[in-house]
Amino acid sequence: MEKTQQGVAGKHQWLVNDLGAKRDLLKAGLGWGHLPRHLVDEDLASGRLVELERRAWHLGPLTFMTSQRRGHDLSPCESRLVELLGEVT
């Protein structure tokens, strides 16, 4: 199994192998980074973390696309992914 590397940007770059460790670094004030909303909802509500406005980032808008094989229905997981990504155009 290949490990995924997560990073926290700041004065130094911190690399970790799981999102829990990344969240801990962010809560310790060591930089900024991206995390799934469900992992930080409580931290945002309590003020332990704050959300940065996207316009402050160097990234432009992101576009997600999906495809479906003709004659095959989407699985429940695929259907949920499409739902979460928003309207398919």
C-alpha atoms as one frame of an Amber mdcrd trajectory, in Angstrom:
protein
   0.000   0.000   0.000   1.414   3.386  -1.018   1.468   6.072   1.682  -0.025
   9.470   0.973   1.982  12.454   2.110   0.173  15.490   3.532   1.761  18.881
   4.031   1.340  21.958   6.217   2.682  25.169   4.683   4.193  27.926   6.781
   7.658  29.223   7.606   8.736  25.578   7.329   7.012  22.773   5.451   5.859
  19.870   7.621   5.160  16.526   5.921   3.034  13.875   7.620   1.353  10.633
   6.549  -2.122  11.086   7.973  -4.752  13.773   8.277  -4.966  13.502  12.073
  -1.306  14.471  12.408  -1.816  17.286   9.902  -4.770  18.577  11.935  -2.639
  18.498  15.087   0.083  20.588  13.390  -2.490  23.129  12.228  -4.018  23.357
  15.722  -0.507  23.921  17.109  -0.240  26.993  14.861   2.576  25.675  12.687
   1.116  26.823   9.357  -1.902  26.438   7.101  -3.283  23.617   4.974  -6.318
  21.953   3.448  -8.426  19.459   5.403 -11.839  17.896   4.767 -14.572  19.970
   6.424 -15.888  17.101   8.559 -12.485  16.756  10.236 -12.357  20.393  11.357
 -16.004  21.355  11.978 -15.608  21.245  15.778 -12.271  23.083  15.661 -13.796
  25.842  13.526 -16.837  26.133  15.811 -14.639  26.403  18.928 -12.171  28.834
  17.340  -9.204  26.451  17.613  -8.886  26.772  13.812 -10.035  29.508  11.452
 -10.989  29.212   7.808  -8.952  31.230   5.331 -10.810  32.825   2.459  -9.989
  31.180  -0.846  -9.131  34.467  -2.540  -6.023  34.615  -0.336  -4.714  31.395
  -1.872  -2.587  31.120  -4.981  -4.908  28.508  -6.484  -7.540  29.277  -9.079
 -10.967  27.638  -9.284 -11.043  23.849  -9.435 -13.063  21.910 -11.998 -14.151
  18.326 -11.353 -15.468  16.050 -14.080 -16.981  12.601 -13.961 -17.657  10.048
 -16.653 -19.990   7.099 -16.842 -19.704   3.992 -18.984 -22.607   3.684 -21.399
 -25.184   1.124 -20.349 -23.960   0.962 -16.748 -25.598   2.549 -13.717 -23.544
   4.404 -11.168 -22.819   2.538  -7.946 -24.153   4.065  -4.713 -20.649   5.381
  -3.990 -20.321   6.943  -7.445 -23.787   8.492  -7.164 -22.863  10.046  -3.805
 -19.622  11.431  -5.259 -21.520  13.097  -8.104 -23.991  14.503  -5.569 -21.165
  15.920  -3.428 -19.387  17.466  -6.410 -22.542  19.297  -7.404 -24.427  19.586
 -10.610 -22.901  17.691 -13.533 -22.876  19.745 -16.740
